[in-house]
Amino acid sequence: MAEHIIELQNVTKYYDDNLVIDNVSFYVNKGEFITFLGPSGCGKTTTLRMIAGFDLPTSGKILLHGKDISLLPPNKRPVNTVFQRYALFPHLNIFENIAFGLKCKRVERTYRNADGKEYTRRERLSKEEIRNKVSRALELVDLEGFEKRAVSTLSGGQQQRVAIARAIVNEPEILLLDEPLGALDLKMRKEMQIELKAIHKRLGITFIYVTHDQEEALTMSDTIVVMSDGVVQQIGTPTGIYNEPANTFVADFIGESNIFNGTVVGEKKVRFCGHDFACVDEFEKGDAADVVVRPEDIRMCEPDRGALKGEVISVVFKGIHYEITAQVGKYEIVIQSTEKREVGEKIGMDIAPDGIHLMHPNYTTNLFDGVITKRNTVEFADGEFECDVTQLYPGSHIDEEDYLILPSGEKLDLTGTEVKVEVGLNDISISDDENAGGTTGHIISIIYKGDHYRIIVRTEEEEEDFVFACEDLWNENDYVSVVIPKDKIKLTLKHPDEHKAEVAR
């Protein structure tokens, strides 16, 4: 059984009132290459910094070999970090850069006195020891003979290897790498991916790597931790995550995907894009499902021989394959194939059962806690919306003084009544006019689902999320107002057994 070298237990991190890491738990096996993967701002670098000791968790524990190191300072942890900007000293040559930490290091040595008694003393490393360690580190990163070279004479990839040598020369148990290839060009980045994996194999120590580049993660990692919004979305091997994504975020972020709304219509049978397909996932009949089909799993054929028939609307050559987009009714389907097709050509498409992956939808409706105002509107999600309060009491109506009149004739003032608010995914729209809707926020996520976009808008103060379907393409980070028709807001009493509304006097 693999040894857990690092373990995070229910770790949460706030910066002031901003939640950055939300109750994260996972472990890292000794000697593995594990990658934290996610978009900018997802919390991956903060997680790395907490492991390094540069940041402390607000709550939860970080364990090293089973011992809590959550409050241990960085210099007491057996880790070293390689940063994106390398942080090399320009006034020192390569040898001096790598040896810098060794010259500051103290080691305990055991001696015997004249009486034969043992004693220990903390001493600096000798020049010979430093020279041997630096030579070994340079050998590991294939930079032998570069000792006297100036940093300014090195390429980006060579500087990166010097930074790695400076980190590994101290013989850490864990090497932390924070987007170390981000400053390199594409060709050098691909070469360094292979080089880093080879260095990891030669050293045999634990690598914890941070990147937003999916290809880097898939190329180098033994294990990938996919993060979004401070939450771990999925942990697994590269092939496992690619072939079996846990949700639409992972499917959309890792590689290319066709994502559709589907319905399970029988045993291992799902309907999407207007057709029934055999699949391998077992869901209950009638269940809604998010359907993921990778572009390379779609086989083109003659128009009348495929399960789906469509027209090619775009062809892009990607070097090793063509990316072909076909229009099938109202749906767009992306195909990757070594066979070329022409725009306007009619094609058939087939998908094998093991090329179809079903997932339970993350979102089926929007739910909020709200409060009725004196104007008989409802406040929720940092905003105020027109609504029909009579749905709270069937058979009731509003009189000319804006009181709620029950069927019995009782008059109620609903001001301050706590309610549950539900809004469907198809009942929300957005506008770039800040005053058009009941609240405002920024778009934080856009996922295309074949015939529409699934958009998430997050409000600023309470950070409430609105999830909805939209035919129009917007941009992430757009500032928008949220529009919900009055008749699309469903209200129920939050405390139905308590008579919160006051009888009007």
Secondary structure as GFF3:
##gff-version 3
##sequence-region A 1 505
A	DSSP	beta_strand	4	15	.	.	.	ID=ss1
A	DSSP	beta_strand	18	29	.	.	.	ID=ss2
A	DSSP	beta_strand	33	37	.	.	.	ID=ss3
A	DSSP	alpha_helix	44	52	.	.	.	ID=ss4
A	DSSP	beta_strand	59	64	.	.	.	ID=ss5
A	DSSP	beta_strand	67	68	.	.	.	ID=ss6
A	DSSP	three_ten_helix	74	76	.	.	.	ID=ss7
A	DSSP	beta_strand	79	82	.	.	.	ID=ss8
A	DSSP	alpha_helix	94	104	.	.	.	ID=ss9
A	DSSP	beta_strand	106	112	.	.	.	ID=ss10
A	DSSP	beta_strand	118	124	.	.	.	ID=ss11
A	DSSP	alpha_helix	127	140	.	.	.	ID=ss12
A	DSSP	three_ten_helix	151	153	.	.	.	ID=ss13
A	DSSP	alpha_helix	156	168	.	.	.	ID=ss14
A	DSSP	beta_strand	174	178	.	.	.	ID=ss15
A	DSSP	alpha_helix	186	203	.	.	.	ID=ss16
A	DSSP	beta_strand	206	211	.	.	.	ID=ss17
A	DSSP	alpha_helix	214	220	.	.	.	ID=ss18
A	DSSP	beta_strand	223	228	.	.	.	ID=ss19
A	DSSP	beta_strand	231	236	.	.	.	ID=ss20
A	DSSP	alpha_helix	238	243	.	.	.	ID=ss21
A	DSSP	alpha_helix	248	253	.	.	.	ID=ss22
A	DSSP	beta_strand	258	266	.	.	.	ID=ss23
A	DSSP	beta_strand	269	272	.	.	.	ID=ss24
A	DSSP	beta_strand	275	278	.	.	.	ID=ss25
A	DSSP	beta_strand	288	293	.	.	.	ID=ss26
A	DSSP	three_ten_helix	295	297	.	.	.	ID=ss27
A	DSSP	beta_strand	298	301	.	.	.	ID=ss28
A	DSSP	three_ten_helix	303	305	.	.	.	ID=ss29
A	DSSP	beta_strand	308	317	.	.	.	ID=ss30
A	DSSP	beta_strand	322	328	.	.	.	ID=ss31
A	DSSP	beta_strand	331	337	.	.	.	ID=ss32
A	DSSP	beta_strand	346	351	.	.	.	ID=ss33
A	DSSP	three_ten_helix	353	355	.	.	.	ID=ss34
A	DSSP	beta_strand	357	359	.	.	.	ID=ss35
A	DSSP	beta_strand	366	372	.	.	.	ID=ss36
A	DSSP	beta_strand	378	380	.	.	.	ID=ss37
A	DSSP	beta_strand	383	385	.	.	.	ID=ss38
A	DSSP	three_ten_helix	389	392	.	.	.	ID=ss39
A	DSSP	beta_strand	397	398	.	.	.	ID=ss40
A	DSSP	beta_strand	404	405	.	.	.	ID=ss41
A	DSSP	beta_strand	411	413	.	.	.	ID=ss42
A	DSSP	beta_strand	418	423	.	.	.	ID=ss43
A	DSSP	beta_strand	429	431	.	.	.	ID=ss44
A	DSSP	beta_strand	439	448	.	.	.	ID=ss45
A	DSSP	beta_strand	453	459	.	.	.	ID=ss46
A	DSSP	beta_strand	465	470	.	.	.	ID=ss47
A	DSSP	beta_strand	479	483	.	.	.	ID=ss48
A	DSSP	three_ten_helix	486	488	.	.	.	ID=ss49
A	DSSP	beta_strand	490	493	.	.	.	ID=ss50
A	DSSP	beta_strand	502	503	.	.	.	ID=ss51
###
